[in-house]
Amino acid sequence: MINKTSITWATHTWNPTSGCTQITAGCKNCYAKTLHDQRHDALHAGKRLPEQYRQPFGSIQLHPSRLIDPLKFRSKTPARIFVGSMSDLFHPLVPDAFLDRVFASMILASSPYDAAHRFLLLTKRPERMKDYLLTPGRRQSIAEALPGLEDPDTAFDSIARGFDDPKDFLGPNIWLGTTAEDQQQATQRIPVLTSIPAQVRFLSCEPLLGPVDLKGHLHPDGIHWVIVGGESGKNARPMHPDWARQIRDDCQEANTPFHFKQWGEFIPIHQFCDPIQYIDGAKRHMNKKRGDVLMNADGTLARDGRPETKTYPLLVLARAGTRKAGRDLDGVTHHSFPEVTAW
């Protein structure tokens, strides 16, 4: 099914696959794994849940029965559909032949003859995305995967213009994205993503675990949209506000749409309690029972009783919880999206 979502940068989710395996630091507290594990345990305890939860999260599952969902989906307004919110569509155990069917369904459902829904594909494996989309003959293999058509290639040509460049056969409504939780992943993944022709390429810096410099990447041939968010959940790692500000400022300078999704569990204490001065005695304002943390200027956490671990100015981050922390950055809600040119 295609379901509504509270994710701020999407309106719906669609999961033709489920399950994943962790590969980088951003995966450590994966919300999809946490949710799947909870339902996996509940199902084995006797609760009635979909069969996908019978398998552990590390088991990559394909759901062919869901491939028709985009063609049946109806919405009064064009939807932004996050594809693979409970998986990574480009996991190496997802066969190319199955990806062909996923893309065939998306292309048909996002054609000018339908509601022109946007399909947002986000992966931590942009190399696989690139290898898949740039394989010679990919347009043809997707065309042959179109369901229930006597002449699939002709039908596909009427929608996809018949060109082999992914920017042409994906059209304006299939957006390609990758995650960059820190500078290392940004350095590795952005060049791979930007080498794939697409009308919209986007970057998700969530959970943001360190500073990321995007200068030189925000332009028509690079990244077209950036999402930033802090981590949520009981084991969440705090985000320094300056990390988010740097990305916001880079986007504003390049006139690139910027979307601040959430603070996550932690928020600067002056936005949660009465304003305070961040001095050496800042820890006096901490509420340890609440789970507040003391953060150094470089983003590392200062340890109580260890002066040598501290750098200044110190920052107190209150554990407010994702809902209370909200999504305003310096008093502004950043809720921007890229504009696309229709066929």
C-alpha positions, 0 to 999 in steps of 0.5 A: 500500500501507499500510506500517508506519512508524517515525514515532513519532506514527503506526503506518502510512503511506498515500500516495494521492498523491506529490510536492510543492513547497516553500512555507516555511522548514520545507520546505527540507530536506524528508525526503520530497524527499530520499528521493524524489530518491535513489530517482529517481536510483537508478531512472534508474541502472537500479535497479528501483523503483516507477514513481512515482520516474521523475518528479521530486519536484516532479511531483504524482502521483495513485495511483488504484490505492491508493484501495482500500488502506484497505478491504483493510487489516487490523490486530489493533489500530486503526492511526494512519495518516499520510496523505500522508507523501510529499506534501501531500494538499492541494496545489493540483494535487490535484483535488477529485474525487480528494480526494473518493475519498480521503475516501470510502475513509477514511470507510468504513475508519474506520467502526464496522463496521471496525477504527476506524483513525485517519487523520492528515492533515497539511498546510502548506496548511490554506487548501486543506483548509478550502476543500475541506471547507467547500464546500457539498455536499462530503458529497454529492460524497464520497458519490458517490465511494464505489466499487462501491455501487449507492446510494452516498448511502444507504450513506454516510449509514449511516456519516456520519450524513448531516450536512453539518458536516465534524465529523459526516461525518468522524467521530472517526477522521479527524484534521486537522493543519497544520505550524507550524515557527515563530511566523509559520506558527503565526500564519497557519495555526492560525486556519485549521485551528481554523476547520474543524470536526473532532473532532481538530485537531493541530499539528506543530511539526517541524522546530521552527525558532524559539519558538512561543507556543501560549497561547490556542490549546489548548482544545476549540475550538482545537488538541487535540494538539501534536507537536514535533520537531527536524530530521534529515538532513545539512543539519539546523538545530538546535533550541534546547531552550527552544523545545520546553520552552515548547510542552511547558509550554503544553500541560501548562498547558492539559492538551493532549496533547504528543508529543515526536518527536525532537531531530533531529540536534542535542542539548544537549551535556550530554545527549550528553557529560559535563556542562559549564558554558555560559560564554564558553569553551563553544566549547572543548567543541565537536567541530567534526569531529563538527559541533557548533554554538554557539547563542546564547540567542536561537537564532541560531548564534554564529560563531567569532571574532565576539564581536559575534554572541554573546548569553549564555548560550551553548549547545553542541549536539552533532551526535549524529545522530537515533538517538543524540539520542533523544526524551527532553526533560529526561529524559522521553519525551512520547508522548501522543495525544488521546482521541476520542469514538466515534460 
